[in-house]
Amino acid sequence: MKYGARNQLDGEVIEIKKDGVMCEVKVKVPAQSTMCSVMTLESLDDLDIKEGDRVKIIAKAVNVLLAREG
């Protein structure tokens, strides 16, 4: 998959907090830091993201998007 955003990191989902129609997904990155992405529960289900999954973090401007490959 190709993306226009150049800031991409690989990481592991360590926590998912669900609230209403939104959720917060925490991802551990190689620098032993975490990044968070907020998305709808529908997007979480569509991507089938679960704790322990490997994801790609794609950051552009103020948006942090997650992509599940494979």
PDB file of N, CA, C, O and CB in Angstrom:
ATOM      1  N   MET A   1       0.840  -1.168   0.000  1.00  0.00           N
ATOM      2  CA  MET A   1       0.000   0.000   0.000  1.00  0.00           C
ATOM      3  C   MET A   1       0.892   1.240   0.000  1.00  0.00           C
ATOM      4  O   MET A   1       1.886   1.281   0.725  1.00  0.00           O
ATOM      5  CB  MET A   1      -0.959  -0.007   1.214  1.00  0.00           C
ATOM      6  N   LYS A   2       0.554   2.242  -0.795  1.00  0.00           N
ATOM      7  CA  LYS A   2       1.315   3.488  -0.829  1.00  0.00           C
ATOM      8  C   LYS A   2       0.516   4.590  -0.134  1.00  0.00           C
ATOM      9  O   LYS A   2      -0.713   4.626  -0.204  1.00  0.00           O
ATOM     10  CB  LYS A   2       1.653   3.892  -2.292  1.00  0.00           C
ATOM     11  N   TYR A   3       1.242   5.491   0.541  1.00  0.00           N
ATOM     12  CA  TYR A   3       0.621   6.597   1.267  1.00  0.00           C
ATOM     13  C   TYR A   3       1.351   7.882   0.928  1.00  0.00           C
ATOM     14  O   TYR A   3       2.552   7.858   0.660  1.00  0.00           O
ATOM     15  CB  TYR A   3       0.635   6.343   2.799  1.00  0.00           C
ATOM     16  N   GLY A   4       0.647   9.001   0.935  1.00  0.00           N
ATOM     17  CA  GLY A   4       1.269  10.295   0.696  1.00  0.00           C
ATOM     18  C   GLY A   4       2.030  10.802   1.902  1.00  0.00           C
ATOM     19  O   GLY A   4       2.877  11.685   1.768  1.00  0.00           O
ATOM     20  N   ALA A   5       1.748  10.261   3.081  1.00  0.00           N
ATOM     21  CA  ALA A   5       2.432  10.683   4.305  1.00  0.00           C
ATOM     22  C   ALA A   5       3.793  10.005   4.392  1.00  0.00           C
ATOM     23  O   ALA A   5       3.907   8.806   4.137  1.00  0.00           O
ATOM     24  CB  ALA A   5       1.580  10.354   5.558  1.00  0.00           C
ATOM     25  N   ARG A   6       4.805  10.753   4.744  1.00  0.00           N
ATOM     26  CA  ARG A   6       6.162  10.207   4.829  1.00  0.00           C
ATOM     27  C   ARG A   6       6.525   9.724   6.227  1.00  0.00           C
ATOM     28  O   ARG A   6       7.472   8.953   6.386  1.00  0.00           O
ATOM     29  CB  ARG A   6       7.157  11.246   4.389  1.00  0.00           C
ATOM     30  N   ASN A   7       5.789  10.163   7.234  1.00  0.00           N
ATOM     31  CA  ASN A   7       6.085   9.781   8.613  1.00  0.00           C
ATOM     32  C   ASN A   7       5.375   8.479   8.945  1.00  0.00           C
ATOM     33  O   ASN A   7       4.179   8.472   9.237  1.00  0.00           O
ATOM     34  CB  ASN A   7       5.664  10.896   9.599  1.00  0.00           C
ATOM     35  N   GLN A   8       6.127   7.361   8.899  1.00  0.00           N
ATOM     36  CA  GLN A   8       5.535   6.054   9.144  1.00  0.00           C
ATOM     37  C   GLN A   8       6.397   5.281  10.133  1.00  0.00           C
ATOM     38  O   GLN A   8       7.619   5.228   9.993  1.00  0.00           O
ATOM     39  CB  GLN A   8       5.375   5.265   7.825  1.00  0.00           C
ATOM     40  N   LEU A   9       5.758   4.684  11.128  1.00  0.00           N
ATOM     41  CA  LEU A   9       6.431   3.870  12.136  1.00  0.00           C
ATOM     42  C   LEU A   9       5.698   2.544  12.270  1.00  0.00           C
ATOM     43  O   LEU A   9       4.480   2.487  12.098  1.00  0.00           O
ATOM     44  CB  LEU A   9       6.495   4.608  13.505  1.00  0.00           C
ATOM     45  N   ASP A  10       6.421   1.491  12.571  1.00  0.00           N
ATOM     46  CA  ASP A  10       5.803   0.208  12.885  1.00  0.00           C
ATOM     47  C   ASP A  10       5.690   0.090  14.395  1.00  0.00           C
ATOM     48  O   ASP A  10       6.567   0.566  15.116  1.00  0.00           O
ATOM     49  CB  ASP A  10       6.620  -0.979  12.289  1.00  0.00           C
ATOM     50  N   GLY A  11       4.633  -0.531  14.884  1.00  0.00           N
ATOM     51  CA  GLY A  11       4.461  -0.682  16.317  1.00  0.00           C
ATOM     52  C   GLY A  11       3.504  -1.799  16.655  1.00  0.00           C
ATOM     53  O   GLY A  11       2.970  -2.473  15.775  1.00  0.00           O
ATOM     54  N   GLU A  12       3.293  -1.984  17.961  1.00  0.00           N
ATOM     55  CA  GLU A  12       2.411  -3.036  18.479  1.00  0.00           C
ATOM     56  C   GLU A  12       1.303  -2.410  19.303  1.00  0.00           C
ATOM     57  O   GLU A  12       1.560  -1.573  20.167  1.00  0.00           O
ATOM     58  CB  GLU A  12       3.203  -4.061  19.330  1.00  0.00           C
ATOM     59  N   VAL A  13       0.063  -2.819  19.033  1.00  0.00           N
ATOM     60  CA  VAL A  13      -1.093  -2.331  19.787  1.00  0.00           C
ATOM     61  C   VAL A  13      -1.000  -2.878  21.211  1.00  0.00           C
ATOM     62  O   VAL A  13      -0.943  -4.090  21.416  1.00  0.00           O
ATOM     63  CB  VAL A  13      -2.445  -2.758  19.103  1.00  0.00           C
ATOM     64  N   ILE A  14      -0.985  -1.967  22.199  1.00  0.00           N
ATOM     65  CA  ILE A  14      -0.867  -2.408  23.589  1.00  0.00           C
ATOM     66  C   ILE A  14      -2.139  -2.174  24.405  1.00  0.00           C
ATOM     67  O   ILE A  14      -2.314  -2.764  25.471  1.00  0.00           O
ATOM     68  CB  ILE A  14       0.288  -1.697  24.247  1.00  0.00           C
ATOM     69  N   GLU A  15      -3.030  -1.308  23.899  1.00  0.00           N
ATOM     70  CA  GLU A  15      -4.264  -1.050  24.651  1.00  0.00           C
ATOM     71  C   GLU A  15      -5.310  -0.438  23.730  1.00  0.00           C
ATOM     72  O   GLU A  15      -4.989   0.377  22.864  1.00  0.00           O
ATOM     73  CB  GLU A  15      -3.993  -0.113  25.860  1.00  0.00           C
ATOM     74  N   ILE A  16      -6.555  -0.835  23.922  1.00  0.00           N
ATOM     75  CA  ILE A  16      -7.681  -0.250  23.194  1.00  0.00           C
ATOM     76  C   ILE A  16      -8.733   0.144  24.214  1.00  0.00           C
ATOM     77  O   ILE A  16      -9.217  -0.697  24.971  1.00  0.00           O
ATOM     78  CB  ILE A  16      -8.267  -1.246  22.130  1.00  0.00           C
ATOM     79  N   LYS A  17      -9.088   1.424  24.235  1.00  0.00           N
ATOM     80  CA  LYS A  17     -10.145   1.916  25.121  1.00  0.00           C
ATOM     81  C   LYS A  17     -11.335   2.311  24.265  1.00  0.00           C
ATOM     82  O   LYS A  17     -11.210   3.143  23.367  1.00  0.00           O
ATOM     83  CB  LYS A  17      -9.651   3.124  25.989  1.00  0.00           C
ATOM     84  N   LYS A  18     -12.497   1.714  24.541  1.00  0.00           N
ATOM     85  CA  LYS A  18     -13.723   2.002  23.787  1.00  0.00           C
ATOM     86  C   LYS A  18     -14.649   2.861  24.634  1.00  0.00           C
ATOM     87  O   LYS A  18     -14.789   2.646  25.838  1.00  0.00           O
ATOM     88  CB  LYS A  18     -14.438   0.688  23.358  1.00  0.00           C
ATOM     89  N   ASP A  19     -15.288   3.851  23.980  1.00  0.00           N
ATOM     90  CA  ASP A  19     -16.240   4.720  24.673  1.00  0.00           C
ATOM     91  C   ASP A  19     -17.241   5.243  23.657  1.00  0.00           C
ATOM     92  O   ASP A  19     -16.871   6.011  22.769  1.00  0.00           O
ATOM     93  CB  ASP A  19     -15.514   5.899  25.397  1.00  0.00           C
ATOM     94  N   GLY A  20     -18.476   4.852  23.768  1.00  0.00           N
ATOM     95  CA  GLY A  20     -19.502   5.316  22.829  1.00  0.00           C
ATOM     96  C   GLY A  20     -19.230   4.801  21.428  1.00  0.00           C
ATOM     97  O   GLY A  20     -19.133   3.594  21.208  1.00  0.00           O
ATOM     98  N   VAL A  21     -19.108   5.733  20.471  1.00  0.00           N
ATOM     99  CA  VAL A  21     -18.837   5.348  19.079  1.00  0.00           C
ATOM    100  C   VAL A  21     -17.364   5.488  18.720  1.00  0.00           C
ATOM    101  O   VAL A  21     -16.976   5.198  17.588  1.00  0.00           O
ATOM    102  CB  VAL A  21     -19.672   6.192  18.130  1.00  0.00           C
ATOM    103  N   MET A  22     -16.528   5.933  19.679  1.00  0.00           N
ATOM    104  CA  MET A  22     -15.105   6.175  19.425  1.00  0.00           C
ATOM    105  C   MET A  22     -14.246   5.241  20.267  1.00  0.00           C
ATOM    106  O   MET A  22     -14.718   4.633  21.228  1.00  0.00           O
ATOM    107  CB  MET A  22     -14.741   7.643  19.720  1.00  0.00           C
ATOM    108  N   CYS A  23     -12.973   5.140  19.885  1.00  0.00           N
ATOM    109  CA  CYS A  23     -12.022   4.381  20.681  1.00  0.00           C
ATOM    110  C   CYS A  23     -10.651   5.031  20.585  1.00  0.00           C
ATOM    111  O   CYS A  23     -10.387   5.807  19.666  1.00  0.00           O
ATOM    112  CB  CYS A  23     -11.965   2.910  20.219  1.00  0.00           C
ATOM    113  N   GLU A  24      -9.784   4.714  21.532  1.00  0.00           N
ATOM    114  CA  GLU A  24      -8.396   5.176  21.549  1.00  0.00           C
ATOM    115  C   GLU A  24      -7.517   3.934  21.485  1.00  0.00           C
ATOM    116  O   GLU A  24      -7.668   3.016  22.291  1.00  0.00           O
ATOM    117  CB  GLU A  24      -8.078   6.048  22.834  1.00  0.00           C
ATOM    118  N   VAL A  25      -6.605   3.911  20.528  1.00  0.00           N
ATOM    119  CA  VAL A  25      -5.715   2.774  20.340  1.00  0.00           C
ATOM    120  C   VAL A  25      -4.300   3.215  20.674  1.00  0.00           C
ATOM    121  O   VAL A  25      -3.768   4.113  20.020  1.00  0.00           O
ATOM    122  CB  VAL A  25      -5.801   2.217  18.885  1.00  0.00           C
ATOM    123  N   LYS A  26      -3.671   2.597  21.690  1.00  0.00           N
ATOM    124  CA  LYS A  26      -2.290   2.916  22.058  1.00  0.00           C
ATOM    125  C   LYS A  26      -1.352   1.921  21.399  1.00  0.00           C
ATOM    126  O   LYS A  26      -1.573   0.710  21.444  1.00  0.00           O
ATOM    127  CB  LYS A  26      -2.104   2.903  23.599  1.00  0.00           C
ATOM    128  N   VAL A  27      -0.291   2.454  20.781  1.00  0.00           N
ATOM    129  CA  VAL A  27       0.663   1.643  20.041  1.00  0.00           C
ATOM    130  C   VAL A  27       2.067   1.903  20.586  1.00  0.00           C
ATOM    131  O   VAL A  27       2.492   3.051  20.711  1.00  0.00           O
ATOM    132  CB  VAL A  27       0.591   1.951  18.517  1.00  0.00           C
ATOM    133  N   LYS A  28       2.787   0.809  20.913  1.00  0.00           N
ATOM    134  CA  LYS A  28       4.174   0.912  21.372  1.00  0.00           C
ATOM    135  C   LYS A  28       5.067   0.919  20.138  1.00  0.00           C
ATOM    136  O   LYS A  28       4.956   0.045  19.278  1.00  0.00           O
ATOM    137  CB  LYS A  28       4.555  -0.267  22.347  1.00  0.00           C
ATOM    138  N   VAL A  29       5.959   1.915  20.055  1.00  0.00           N
ATOM    139  CA  VAL A  29       6.879   2.035  18.925  1.00  0.00           C
ATOM    140  C   VAL A  29       8.288   1.675  19.387  1.00  0.00           C
ATOM    141  O   VAL A  29       8.547   1.641  20.590  1.00  0.00           O
ATOM    142  CB  VAL A  29       6.845   3.474  18.324  1.00  0.00           C
ATOM    143  N   PRO A  30       9.214   1.402  18.443  1.00  0.00           N
ATOM    144  CA  PRO A  30      10.551   0.921  18.801  1.00  0.00           C
ATOM    145  C   PRO A  30      11.318   1.774  19.815  1.00  0.00           C
ATOM    146  O   PRO A  30      12.153   1.241  20.545  1.00  0.00           O
ATOM    147  CB  PRO A  30      11.358   0.816  17.577  1.00  0.00           C
ATOM    148  N   ALA A  31      11.060   3.064  19.879  1.00  0.00           N
ATOM    149  CA  ALA A  31      11.791   3.936  20.809  1.00  0.00           C
ATOM    150  C   ALA A  31      11.274   3.787  22.238  1.00  0.00           C
ATOM    151  O   ALA A  31      11.543   4.642  23.082  1.00  0.00           O
ATOM    152  CB  ALA A  31      11.676   5.401  20.366  1.00  0.00           C
ATOM    153  N   GLN A  32      10.527   2.699  22.525  1.00  0.00           N
ATOM    154  CA  GLN A  32       9.924   2.468  23.840  1.00  0.00           C
ATOM    155  C   GLN A  32       9.009   3.622  24.248  1.00  0.00           C
ATOM    156  O   GLN A  32       8.892   3.947  25.429  1.00  0.00           O
ATOM    157  CB  GLN A  32      11.016   2.271  24.895  1.00  0.00           C
ATOM    158  N   SER A  33       8.374   4.224  23.272  1.00  0.00           N
ATOM    159  CA  SER A  33       7.389   5.278  23.487  1.00  0.00           C
ATOM    160  C   SER A  33       6.038   4.758  23.015  1.00  0.00           C
ATOM    161  O   SER A  33       5.954   3.691  22.406  1.00  0.00           O
ATOM    162  CB  SER A  33       7.785   6.599  22.736  1.00  0.00           C
ATOM    163  N   THR A  34       4.987   5.510  23.297  1.00  0.00           N
ATOM    164  CA  THR A  34       3.676   5.143  22.785  1.00  0.00           C
ATOM    165  C   THR A  34       3.096   6.297  21.986  1.00  0.00           C
ATOM    166  O   THR A  34       3.393   7.463  22.247  1.00  0.00           O
ATOM    167  CB  THR A  34       2.728   4.747  23.932  1.00  0.00           C
ATOM    168  N   MET A  35       2.277   5.961  21.025  1.00  0.00           N
ATOM    169  CA  MET A  35       1.503   6.934  20.264  1.00  0.00           C
ATOM    170  C   MET A  35       0.056   6.474  20.345  1.00  0.00           C
ATOM    171  O   MET A  35      -0.212   5.288  20.536  1.00  0.00           O
ATOM    172  CB  MET A  35       2.005   7.058  18.760  1.00  0.00           C
ATOM    173  N   CYS A  36      -0.881   7.410  20.199  1.00  0.00           N
ATOM    174  CA  CYS A  36      -2.304   7.076  20.259  1.00  0.00           C
ATOM    175  C   CYS A  36      -2.998   7.521  18.990  1.00  0.00           C
ATOM    176  O   CYS A  36      -2.630   8.522  18.376  1.00  0.00           O
ATOM    177  CB  CYS A  36      -2.968   7.722  21.483  1.00  0.00           C
ATOM    178  N   SER A  37      -4.005   6.760  18.611  1.00  0.00           N
ATOM    179  CA  SER A  37      -4.865   7.120  17.500  1.00  0.00           C
ATOM    180  C   SER A  37      -6.300   7.010  17.973  1.00  0.00           C
ATOM    181  O   SER A  37      -6.657   6.043  18.647  1.00  0.00           O
ATOM    182  CB  SER A  37      -4.607   6.217  16.257  1.00  0.00           C
ATOM    183  N   VAL A  38      -7.125   7.983  17.633  1.00  0.00           N
ATOM    184  CA  VAL A  38      -8.541   7.959  17.969  1.00  0.00           C
ATOM    185  C   VAL A  38      -9.311   7.699  16.682  1.00  0.00           C
ATOM    186  O   VAL A  38      -9.080   8.355  15.667  1.00  0.00           O
ATOM    187  CB  VAL A  38      -8.999   9.298  18.651  1.00  0.00           C
ATOM    188  N   MET A  39     -10.222   6.740  16.730  1.00  0.00           N
ATOM    189  CA  MET A  39     -11.006   6.381  15.547  1.00  0.00           C
ATOM    190  C   MET A  39     -12.378   5.917  15.987  1.00  0.00           C
ATOM    191  O   MET A  39     -12.619   5.704  17.175  1.00  0.00           O
ATOM    192  CB  MET A  39     -10.297   5.281  14.712  1.00  0.00           C
ATOM    193  N   THR A  40     -13.268   5.762  15.038  1.00  0.00           N
ATOM    194  CA  THR A  40     -14.596   5.238  15.360  1.00  0.00           C
ATOM    195  C   THR A  40     -14.483   3.738  15.612  1.00  0.00           C
ATOM    196  O   THR A  40     -13.543   3.088  15.154  1.00  0.00           O
ATOM    197  CB  THR A  40     -15.616   5.535  14.211  1.00  0.00           C
ATOM    198  N   LEU A  41     -15.450   3.200  16.345  1.00  0.00           N
ATOM    199  CA  LEU A  41     -15.483   1.754  16.567  1.00  0.00           C
ATOM    200  C   LEU A  41     -15.695   1.019  15.250  1.00  0.00           C
ATOM    201  O   LEU A  41     -15.205  -0.097  15.078  1.00  0.00           O
ATOM    202  CB  LEU A  41     -16.593   1.383  17.569  1.00  0.00           C
ATOM    203  N   GLU A  42     -16.420   1.634  14.320  1.00  0.00           N
ATOM    204  CA  GLU A  42     -16.626   1.030  13.004  1.00  0.00           C
ATOM    205  C   GLU A  42     -15.294   0.848  12.278  1.00  0.00           C
ATOM    206  O   GLU A  42     -15.060  -0.190  11.659  1.00  0.00           O
ATOM    207  CB  GLU A  42     -17.579   1.894  12.159  1.00  0.00           C
ATOM    208  N   SER A  43     -14.413   1.863  12.351  1.00  0.00           N
ATOM    209  CA  SER A  43     -13.088   1.757  11.734  1.00  0.00           C
ATOM    210  C   SER A  43     -12.256   0.684  12.427  1.00  0.00           C
ATOM    211  O   SER A  43     -11.546  -0.078  11.770  1.00  0.00           O
ATOM    212  CB  SER A  43     -12.357   3.112  11.785  1.00  0.00           C
ATOM    213  N   LEU A  44     -12.344   0.624  13.748  1.00  0.00           N
ATOM    214  CA  LEU A  44     -11.614  -0.399  14.500  1.00  0.00           C
ATOM    215  C   LEU A  44     -12.045  -1.791  14.045  1.00  0.00           C
ATOM    216  O   LEU A  44     -11.209  -2.668  13.830  1.00  0.00           O
ATOM    217  CB  LEU A  44     -11.848  -0.232  16.023  1.00  0.00           C
ATOM    218  N   ASP A  45     -13.358  -1.987  13.899  1.00  0.00           N
ATOM    219  CA  ASP A  45     -13.887  -3.278  13.436  1.00  0.00           C
ATOM    220  C   ASP A  45     -13.473  -3.564  11.992  1.00  0.00           C
ATOM    221  O   ASP A  45     -13.087  -4.687  11.668  1.00  0.00           O
ATOM    222  CB  ASP A  45     -15.419  -3.300  13.554  1.00  0.00           C
ATOM    223  N   ASP A  46     -13.553  -2.551  11.123  1.00  0.00           N
ATOM    224  CA  ASP A  46     -13.173  -2.732   9.713  1.00  0.00           C
ATOM    225  C   ASP A  46     -11.715  -3.154   9.579  1.00  0.00           C
ATOM    226  O   ASP A  46     -11.382  -4.004   8.752  1.00  0.00           O
ATOM    227  CB  ASP A  46     -13.413  -1.437   8.925  1.00  0.00           C
ATOM    228  N   LEU A  47     -10.841  -2.554  10.400  1.00  0.00           N
ATOM    229  CA  LEU A  47      -9.418  -2.888  10.360  1.00  0.00           C
ATOM    230  C   LEU A  47      -9.112  -4.163  11.137  1.00  0.00           C
ATOM    231  O   LEU A  47      -8.026  -4.726  11.004  1.00  0.00           O
ATOM    232  CB  LEU A  47      -8.595  -1.737  10.914  1.00  0.00           C
ATOM    233  N   ASP A  48     -10.069  -4.621  11.952  1.00  0.00           N
ATOM    234  CA  ASP A  48      -9.909  -5.821  12.774  1.00  0.00           C
ATOM    235  C   ASP A  48      -8.643  -5.729  13.633  1.00  0.00           C
ATOM    236  O   ASP A  48      -7.854  -6.671  13.707  1.00  0.00           O
ATOM    237  CB  ASP A  48      -9.857  -7.079  11.883  1.00  0.00           C
ATOM    238  N   ILE A  49      -8.469  -4.564  14.282  1.00  0.00           N
ATOM    239  CA  ILE A  49      -7.300  -4.337  15.137  1.00  0.00           C
ATOM    240  C   ILE A  49      -7.600  -4.830  16.539  1.00  0.00           C
ATOM    241  O   ILE A  49      -8.646  -4.526  17.113  1.00  0.00           O
ATOM    242  CB  ILE A  49      -6.905  -2.838  15.160  1.00  0.00           C
ATOM    243  N   LYS A  50      -6.646  -5.612  17.089  1.00  0.00           N
ATOM    244  CA  LYS A  50      -6.771  -6.135  18.453  1.00  0.00           C
ATOM    245  C   LYS A  50      -5.449  -5.905  19.179  1.00  0.00           C
ATOM    246  O   LYS A  50      -4.410  -5.701  18.550  1.00  0.00           O
ATOM    247  CB  LYS A  50      -7.154  -7.659  18.449  1.00  0.00           C
ATOM    248  N   GLU A  51      -5.502  -5.941  20.512  1.00  0.00           N
ATOM    249  CA  GLU A  51      -4.268  -5.829  21.293  1.00  0.00           C
ATOM    250  C   GLU A  51      -3.303  -6.926  20.866  1.00  0.00           C
ATOM    251  O   GLU A  51      -3.701  -8.074  20.670  1.00  0.00           O
ATOM    252  CB  GLU A  51      -4.560  -5.919  22.820  1.00  0.00           C
ATOM    253  N   GLY A  52      -2.028  -6.565  20.722  1.00  0.00           N
ATOM    254  CA  GLY A  52      -1.002  -7.510  20.308  1.00  0.00           C
ATOM    255  C   GLY A  52      -0.737  -7.486  18.808  1.00  0.00           C
ATOM    256  O   GLY A  52       0.268  -8.034  18.355  1.00  0.00           O
ATOM    257  N   ASP A  53      -1.632  -6.853  18.017  1.00  0.00           N
ATOM    258  CA  ASP A  53      -1.437  -6.767  16.568  1.00  0.00           C
ATOM    259  C   ASP A  53      -0.275  -5.829  16.235  1.00  0.00           C
ATOM    260  O   ASP A  53      -0.011  -4.866  16.955  1.00  0.00           O
ATOM    261  CB  ASP A  53      -2.731  -6.281  15.876  1.00  0.00           C
ATOM    262  N   ARG A  54       0.407  -6.125  15.142  1.00  0.00           N
ATOM    263  CA  ARG A  54       1.426  -5.231  14.588  1.00  0.00           C
ATOM    264  C   ARG A  54       0.713  -4.305  13.608  1.00  0.00           C
ATOM    265  O   ARG A  54      -0.052  -4.766  12.761  1.00  0.00           O
ATOM    266  CB  ARG A  54       2.602  -6.037  13.881  1.00  0.00           C
ATOM    267  N   VAL A  55       0.959  -3.009  13.721  1.00  0.00           N
ATOM    268  CA  VAL A  55       0.338  -2.022  12.843  1.00  0.00           C
ATOM    269  C   VAL A  55       1.386  -1.034  12.357  1.00  0.00           C
ATOM    270  O   VAL A  55       2.480  -0.948  12.915  1.00  0.00           O
ATOM    271  CB  VAL A  55      -0.807  -1.283  13.568  1.00  0.00           C
ATOM    272  N   LYS A  56       1.049  -0.302  11.330  1.00  0.00           N
ATOM    273  CA  LYS A  56       1.883   0.789  10.841  1.00  0.00           C
ATOM    274  C   LYS A  56       1.205   2.084  11.254  1.00  0.00           C
ATOM    275  O   LYS A  56       0.009   2.266  11.026  1.00  0.00           O
ATOM    276  CB  LYS A  56       2.092   0.716   9.281  1.00  0.00           C
ATOM    277  N   ILE A  57       1.970   2.983  11.860  1.00  0.00           N
ATOM    278  CA  ILE A  57       1.477   4.297  12.246  1.00  0.00           C
ATOM    279  C   ILE A  57       1.821   5.251  11.116  1.00  0.00           C
ATOM    280  O   ILE A  57       2.977   5.346  10.706  1.00  0.00           O
ATOM    281  CB  ILE A  57       2.091   4.774  13.614  1.00  0.00           C
ATOM    282  N   ILE A  58       0.819   5.956  10.615  1.00  0.00           N
ATOM    283  CA  ILE A  58       1.018   6.900   9.526  1.00  0.00           C
ATOM    284  C   ILE A  58       0.585   8.270  10.030  1.00  0.00           C
ATOM    285  O   ILE A  58      -0.593   8.481  10.317  1.00  0.00           O
ATOM    286  CB  ILE A  58       0.217   6.479   8.238  1.00  0.00           C
ATOM    287  N   ALA A  59       1.526   9.201  10.140  1.00  0.00           N
ATOM    288  CA  ALA A  59       1.226  10.522  10.686  1.00  0.00           C
ATOM    289  C   ALA A  59       1.366  11.581   9.601  1.00  0.00           C
ATOM    290  O   ALA A  59       2.388  11.658   8.920  1.00  0.00           O
ATOM    291  CB  ALA A  59       2.152  10.845  11.875  1.00  0.00           C
ATOM    292  N   LYS A  60       0.332  12.392   9.452  1.00  0.00           N
ATOM    293  CA  LYS A  60       0.362  13.497   8.500  1.00  0.00           C
ATOM    294  C   LYS A  60      -0.345  14.671   9.169  1.00  0.00           C
ATOM    295  O   LYS A  60      -1.505  14.566   9.565  1.00  0.00           O
ATOM    296  CB  LYS A  60      -0.320  13.110   7.124  1.00  0.00           C
ATOM    297  N   ALA A  61       0.357  15.773   9.288  1.00  0.00           N
ATOM    298  CA  ALA A  61      -0.177  16.963   9.955  1.00  0.00           C
ATOM    299  C   ALA A  61      -0.602  16.588  11.374  1.00  0.00           C
ATOM    300  O   ALA A  61       0.218  16.076  12.136  1.00  0.00           O
ATOM    301  CB  ALA A  61      -1.380  17.566   9.155  1.00  0.00           C
ATOM    302  N   VAL A  62      -1.852  16.826  11.747  1.00  0.00           N
ATOM    303  CA  VAL A  62      -2.304  16.523  13.104  1.00  0.00           C
ATOM    304  C   VAL A  62      -3.001  15.178  13.197  1.00  0.00           C
ATOM    305  O   VAL A  62      -3.468  14.808  14.275  1.00  0.00           O
ATOM    306  CB  VAL A  62      -3.230  17.605  13.594  1.00  0.00           C
ATOM    307  N   ASN A  63      -3.087  14.436  12.101  1.00  0.00           N
ATOM    308  CA  ASN A  63      -3.774  13.151  12.093  1.00  0.00           C
ATOM    309  C   ASN A  63      -2.799  12.004  12.287  1.00  0.00           C
ATOM    310  O   ASN A  63      -1.713  12.000  11.707  1.00  0.00           O
ATOM    311  CB  ASN A  63      -4.542  12.968  10.794  1.00  0.00           C
ATOM    312  N   VAL A  64      -3.188  11.027  13.106  1.00  0.00           N
ATOM    313  CA  VAL A  64      -2.432   9.800  13.280  1.00  0.00           C
ATOM    314  C   VAL A  64      -3.344   8.652  12.864  1.00  0.00           C
ATOM    315  O   VAL A  64      -4.352   8.384  13.518  1.00  0.00           O
ATOM    316  CB  VAL A  64      -1.923   9.634  14.761  1.00  0.00           C
ATOM    317  N   LEU A  65      -2.985   7.971  11.769  1.00  0.00           N
ATOM    318  CA  LEU A  65      -3.790   6.885  11.231  1.00  0.00           C
ATOM    319  C   LEU A  65      -3.080   5.572  11.436  1.00  0.00           C
ATOM    320  O   LEU A  65      -1.850   5.534  11.455  1.00  0.00           O
ATOM    321  CB  LEU A  65      -4.090   7.105   9.750  1.00  0.00           C
ATOM    322  N   LEU A  66      -3.830   4.480  11.592  1.00  0.00           N
ATOM    323  CA  LEU A  66      -3.254   3.148  11.715  1.00  0.00           C
ATOM    324  C   LEU A  66      -3.609   2.343  10.474  1.00  0.00           C
ATOM    325  O   LEU A  66      -4.708   2.469   9.935  1.00  0.00           O
ATOM    326  CB  LEU A  66      -3.755   2.435  13.002  1.00  0.00           C
ATOM    327  N   ALA A  67      -2.675   1.517  10.027  1.00  0.00           N
ATOM    328  CA  ALA A  67      -2.918   0.618   8.906  1.00  0.00           C
ATOM    329  C   ALA A  67      -2.492  -0.772   9.317  1.00  0.00           C
ATOM    330  O   ALA A  67      -1.404  -0.956   9.863  1.00  0.00           O
ATOM    331  CB  ALA A  67      -2.164   1.077   7.627  1.00  0.00           C
ATOM    332  N   ARG A  68      -3.340  -1.751   9.061  1.00  0.00           N
ATOM    333  CA  ARG A  68      -3.005  -3.147   9.351  1.00  0.00           C
ATOM    334  C   ARG A  68      -2.641  -3.805   8.045  1.00  0.00           C
ATOM    335  O   ARG A  68      -3.452  -3.840   7.120  1.00  0.00           O
ATOM    336  CB  ARG A  68      -4.185  -3.900  10.055  1.00  0.00           C
ATOM    337  N   GLU A  69      -1.442  -4.325   7.955  1.00  0.00           N
ATOM    338  CA  GLU A  69      -0.978  -4.949   6.722  1.00  0.00           C
ATOM    339  C   GLU A  69      -1.026  -6.464   6.868  1.00  0.00           C
ATOM    340  O   GLU A  69      -0.686  -7.013   7.916  1.00  0.00           O
ATOM    341  CB  GLU A  69       0.451  -4.479   6.371  1.00  0.00           C
ATOM    342  N   GLY A  70      -1.450  -7.124   5.810  1.00  0.00           N
ATOM    343  CA  GLY A  70      -1.458  -8.577   5.827  1.00  0.00           C
ATOM    344  C   GLY A  70      -2.760  -9.202   6.134  1.00  0.00           C
ATOM    345  O   GLY A  70      -2.863 -10.428   6.171  1.00  0.00           O
TER     346      GLY A  70
END
